[in-house]
Amino acid sequence: MSLTKIISCFLLLFCSAVSALETDSEQPIYIDSNKAYYDEKQQTSTYTGNVFATQGSIRIDAEKLVVYMKDGNITKLVATGTPSKFKQLPAVGKEEIYGEGLINEFYPDKNLLIFMQNASVWQGDAKQSSEYIEYDTKNSLLKAGETASDSKRVHSVIKPKQQSRKAE
C-alpha cells in the first residue's frame, strides 16, 4: 500500500470517527512532518518532527504520530508530544473542542479518543483535566480519572452562562 493511501486512510477514518463537520471529509488532507517512515511488515506509518495534520476543521499537532494498521485498516493512532494537541469544530455554531496530553491514542473503529499524562479536554469555559481522559466521539461522552488510583484527582471547571441584566 502506498504512503499516500495510508495517509489518506488515516485522516479519513480519523475524521469520520470524531463526528466532524459534514464538509470535513470532503476537504483535502494535509500532513507535514520532518520525516515519514512506512514499515510494510509491521503495518505502521511513523511521522516525526513537528507533525501537523489537517482536514477541514480537524487539526492535530504532535512531535510524533504512529499509525497502526491491520489488513489495510487503521486500528490505532498514537500521537505524542509535549503536549500533543487535537482541535475540532464539531458542528456549525458550536464551540471548538480541544484536547491535549503527552500521549493521545485514537481508535477509529471504537470512536474513542484517549488523552493520557497531563491530559485536558475543553470546550468553551468547560474543562476537564486528569492523567487519563476518554472521549466517546459518537455519543459525546467523557470519562476522566483512573480507576486503578484514587490518589490522582480529576479537576473540572464548569462556568455558568452569563445572563444579561436588565436595567431597572
Phi, psi and omega per residue, in radians:
M1 nan 2.369 -3.088
S2 -1.300 2.722 3.132
L3 -1.054 -0.660 3.128
T4 -1.098 -0.727 3.116
K5 -1.138 -0.706 3.133
I6 -1.104 -0.799 3.124
I7 -1.069 -0.789 -3.131
S8 -1.098 -0.797 3.123
C9 -1.059 -0.776 -3.136
F10 -0.981 -0.928 -3.071
L11 -1.261 -0.643 3.119
L12 -1.131 -0.790 3.123
L13 -1.177 -0.740 3.136
F14 -1.076 -0.778 -3.095
C15 -1.141 -0.711 3.127
S16 -1.203 -0.530 -3.121
A17 -1.207 -0.470 -3.087
V18 -1.722 0.350 3.069
S19 0.871 0.888 -3.090
A20 -1.206 3.041 2.994
L21 -0.913 2.556 -3.129
E22 -0.973 -0.581 -3.100
T23 -1.391 -0.228 -3.122
D24 -0.994 -0.801 -3.078
S25 -1.190 -0.288 3.119
E26 -1.570 -0.139 -3.077
Q27 -1.451 2.719 3.050
P28 -1.127 2.684 3.130
I29 -1.804 2.324 3.122
Y30 -2.249 2.226 3.045
I31 -2.281 2.257 3.058
D32 -2.181 2.370 3.040
S33 -2.716 2.845 3.102
N34 -1.259 -0.577 -3.139
K35 -2.512 2.637 3.053
A36 -2.377 2.447 -3.102
Y37 -2.466 2.310 3.094
Y38 -2.081 2.219 3.094
D39 -1.938 1.759 -3.068
E40 -1.117 -0.679 -3.128
K41 -1.111 -0.774 3.137
Q42 -1.473 -0.171 -3.097
Q43 0.972 0.876 3.091
T44 -2.291 2.597 2.984
S45 -2.107 2.332 -3.123
T46 -2.179 2.241 3.115
Y47 -2.067 2.256 -3.101
T48 -2.306 2.717 3.066
G49 1.414 1.703 3.054
N50 0.883 0.976 -3.109
V51 -1.313 2.285 -3.120
F52 -2.414 2.051 -3.130
A53 -2.210 2.368 3.096
T54 -2.429 2.625 2.929
Q55 -2.704 1.973 -3.093
G56 1.046 -2.182 -3.094
S57 -1.494 -0.090 -3.084
I58 -1.542 2.412 3.136
R59 -2.480 2.332 3.070
I60 -2.189 2.277 3.046
D61 -2.145 2.219 -3.127
A62 -2.680 2.845 3.010
E63 -1.474 -0.501 3.138
K64 -2.599 2.431 3.095
L65 -2.312 2.154 3.108
V66 -2.037 2.242 3.138
V67 -1.904 2.127 3.124
Y68 -1.789 2.353 -3.106
M69 -2.260 2.724 3.009
K70 -2.461 2.140 -3.133
D71 0.934 0.680 3.090
G72 1.451 -0.012 3.123
N73 -1.922 2.460 3.128
I74 -1.316 2.232 3.125
T75 -1.849 -0.549 -3.086
K76 -2.784 2.555 3.023
L77 -2.203 2.371 3.105
V78 -2.196 2.066 3.106
A79 -1.913 2.291 3.114
T80 -2.223 2.657 -3.140
G81 3.070 -3.055 -3.137
T82 -2.161 1.197 -0.094
P83 -1.679 3.036 2.956
S84 -1.527 2.402 -3.005
K85 -2.143 2.600 3.117
F86 -2.331 2.469 3.104
K87 -2.556 2.476 3.109
Q88 -2.731 2.500 2.978
L89 -1.638 1.923 -3.033
P90 -1.237 -0.567 -3.134
A91 -2.865 2.736 3.113
V92 -1.039 2.321 3.129
G93 1.531 -0.158 3.113
K94 -1.690 2.732 3.088
E95 -1.361 2.640 3.136
E96 -1.126 2.596 3.050
I97 -1.788 2.321 3.135
Y98 -2.115 2.566 3.056
G99 -2.588 2.581 3.093
E100 -2.724 2.719 3.097
G101 -3.025 2.910 3.092
L102 -1.222 -0.554 3.073
I103 -2.296 2.210 3.103
N104 -2.183 2.221 3.112
E105 -1.975 2.451 -3.137
F106 -2.196 2.224 3.120
Y107 -2.063 1.641 -3.057
P108 -1.035 -0.683 -3.099
D109 -1.224 -0.357 3.128
K110 -1.814 -0.022 -3.065
N111 0.928 0.793 -3.011
L112 -2.228 2.294 3.008
L113 -1.990 2.357 3.079
I114 -2.190 2.154 3.108
F115 -1.891 2.232 -3.072
M116 -2.270 2.641 3.100
Q117 1.057 1.897 -3.081
N118 0.947 0.829 -3.040
A119 -1.554 2.544 3.056
S120 -2.559 2.507 3.010
V121 -2.345 2.319 -3.134
W122 -2.592 2.697 3.045
Q123 -2.530 2.077 -3.071
G124 1.090 -2.275 -3.129
D125 -1.558 -0.124 -3.137
A126 -1.514 2.279 -3.080
K127 -2.502 2.457 3.031
Q128 -2.125 2.327 3.082
S129 -2.290 2.408 -3.127
S130 -2.937 3.063 3.038
E131 -1.401 -0.258 -3.083
Y132 -2.617 2.156 3.115
I133 -2.376 2.247 3.034
E134 -1.883 2.417 3.096
Y135 -2.282 2.017 3.081
D136 -1.487 1.850 -3.030
T137 -1.275 -0.458 -3.127
K138 -1.260 -0.737 -3.068
N139 -1.833 0.053 -3.114
S140 0.938 0.851 3.119
L141 -1.952 2.375 -3.140
L142 -2.122 2.326 3.083
K143 -2.236 2.187 -3.109
A144 -2.123 2.577 3.101
G145 1.808 2.752 3.137
E146 -1.858 2.283 3.127
T147 -1.241 -0.407 -3.102
A148 -1.339 -0.251 -3.062
S149 -2.459 2.067 3.064
D150 -1.479 -0.194 -3.085
S151 -1.362 -0.328 3.122
K152 -1.686 2.074 -3.007
R153 -1.632 2.755 3.035
V154 -1.766 2.344 3.124
H155 -1.957 2.213 -3.105
S156 -2.185 2.516 3.045
V157 -2.258 2.104 3.084
I158 -2.254 1.957 -3.118
K159 -1.730 2.380 3.108
P160 -1.207 2.681 3.081
K161 -1.186 2.413 3.103
Q162 -1.296 2.250 3.095
Q163 -1.799 2.399 3.132
S164 -1.311 2.389 3.133
R165 -1.641 2.384 3.111
K166 -1.552 2.448 3.108
A167 -1.205 2.374 -3.139
E168 -1.631 nan nan
